Amino acid sequence: MTSNPYADEVAAIPGVPHRWTALTIALTVIGFVVFWPLGLAMIAYVLWGERIMAWARGGDGALTKFRRAAEDMSRNFRDEFAPKSAGVRRPTGNAAFDAWREAQMRRLDEERRKIDETTEAFEAHLRAKRGAFDEAAQREEFEGFMAGRHGGV
């Protein structure tokens, strides 16, 4: 025989291993003594804690529905506003705007290509300049070493 006469009733509640134990009662009392909202939070945890945890795990589907809605919204946003390669852009139905947009996109693509070429040429120039500087510095260092070696011997 157990010391708790309501143990069978508590164990019969699915998903709730226990409700009130000595620890939860003590924490509730301490919570009220220290700061009354802590006591209320402890009571809420004891009464609804399992449901809150199930909801957080997506057990009742609310969080799952929220995640699915967020994914749909991000997919729609991505489809609508993501940069598209030339020729894949959807027509808007306004022929003048579509022609202007295509001309602007071609112009921007050409400018991007020119910027990329200029960047590559500048980086190659910097690499060559650094190489020449390093070569000159190493030669100077070597000549100083050799002069010191011959002068000291």
C-alpha positions in Angstrom: 0.0 0.0 0.0 1.3 3.5 -0.9 1.4 6.4 1.5 -0.4 8.6 -1.0 -4.1 7.7 -1.2 -4.4 9.6 -4.5 -1.4 7.9 -6.2 -3.7 5.8 -8.4 -5.6 8.8 -9.6 -2.5 10.8 -10.4 -0.9 7.9 -12.2 -4.1 7.4 -14.2 -3.7 10.8 -15.9 -2.0 10.2 -19.2 1.2 12.2 -19.8 1.3 13.5 -16.2 3.7 11.5 -14.0 2.9 13.5 -10.9 1.2 16.7 -9.9 2.1 17.8 -6.4 5.2 16.4 -4.6 7.0 17.6 -1.5 9.5 19.3 -3.8 6.9 21.2 -5.9 5.1 22.3 -2.7 8.3 23.5 -1.1 9.3 25.4 -4.3 5.9 27.0 -4.5 6.0 28.2 -0.9 9.6 29.5 -1.3 8.5 31.2 -4.6 5.7 33.0 -2.8 8.0 34.0 0.1 10.8 35.3 -2.1 8.7 36.9 -4.9 5.1 36.2 -5.3 5.2 35.8 -9.2 7.6 32.9 -8.7 5.0 31.1 -6.7 2.4 31.7 -9.3 4.8 30.5 -12.0 5.4 27.3 -10.0 1.7 26.7 -9.7 1.3 27.3 -13.4 4.1 24.8 -14.1 2.6 22.1 -11.9 -0.9 22.6 -13.4 0.0 23.1 -17.1 3.7 22.2 -17.4 3.1 18.9 -19.3 0.8 20.6 -21.8 3.3 23.4 -22.4 6.1 20.9 -22.9 3.9 18.9 -25.3 3.1 22.1 -27.2 6.8 23.1 -27.4 7.6 19.6 -28.8 4.9 20.1 -31.4 2.8 17.4 -29.8 -0.5 19.2 -30.3 0.4 20.5 -33.8 0.3 24.2 -33.0 4.0 24.6 -33.2 4.2 22.4 -36.3 1.5 24.5 -38.0 3.4 27.7 -37.1 6.7 26.2 -38.5 4.9 25.2 -41.7 3.4 28.6 -42.1 6.8 30.3 -41.5 8.4 28.0 -44.1 5.6 28.7 -46.6 6.0 32.4 -46.1 9.8 32.3 -46.5 9.5 30.2 -49.6 7.0 32.7 -51.1 9.3 35.6 -50.2 12.3 33.8 -51.8 10.3 33.0 -54.9 9.1 36.6 -55.2 12.2 38.6 -54.3 15.2 36.3 -54.9 17.6 37.4 -57.6 16.9 35.5 -60.8 19.3 34.8 -63.7 18.6 36.5 -67.0 15.8 35.0 -69.0 14.1 33.3 -65.9 12.3 36.4 -64.7 8.6 36.2 -64.9 6.7 38.7 -67.0 4.5 41.1 -65.1 2.0 41.5 -67.9 3.2 45.1 -68.6 5.2 44.8 -71.8 6.8 48.3 -71.5 7.9 47.6 -67.9 9.2 44.1 -68.8 11.3 45.5 -71.7 12.7 48.3 -69.5 13.5 45.8 -66.7 15.3 43.5 -69.1 17.3 46.4 -70.5 18.3 47.5 -67.0 19.2 44.0 -65.9 21.4 43.5 -69.0 23.0 46.9 -68.2 23.6 45.9 -64.6 24.9 42.5 -65.6 27.4 44.2 -68.0 28.5 46.6 -65.2 28.9 43.7 -62.8 31.1 41.9 -65.4 33.2 45.0 -65.9 33.6 45.5 -62.1 34.6 41.8 -61.7 37.2 42.1 -64.5 38.6 45.3 -63.0 38.8 43.7 -59.6 40.7 40.7 -61.0 43.1 42.9 -62.9 43.7 45.1 -59.8 44.3 42.0 -57.6 46.8 40.6 -60.2 48.6 44.0 -60.2 48.8 43.9 -56.4 50.1 40.4 -56.4 52.8 41.3 -59.0 53.8 44.4 -57.0 54.0 42.5 -53.8 56.1 39.8 -55.5 58.5 42.4 -56.9 58.7 44.2 -53.5 59.3 40.9 -51.7 61.9 39.9 -54.3 63.7 43.3 -53.9 63.6 43.0 -50.1 64.8 39.5 -50.1 67.7 40.4 -52.4 68.6 43.3 -50.2 68.5 41.1 -47.1 70.7 38.5 -48.9 73.2 41.0 -50.0 73.4 42.5 -46.5 74.0 39.0 -45.1 76.7 38.2 -47.7 78.4 41.5 -47.1 78.4 40.9 -43.3 79.6 37.4 -43.8 82.5 38.4 -46.0 83.4 41.5 -44.0 83.4 39.6 -40.7 85.6 36.7 -41.9 
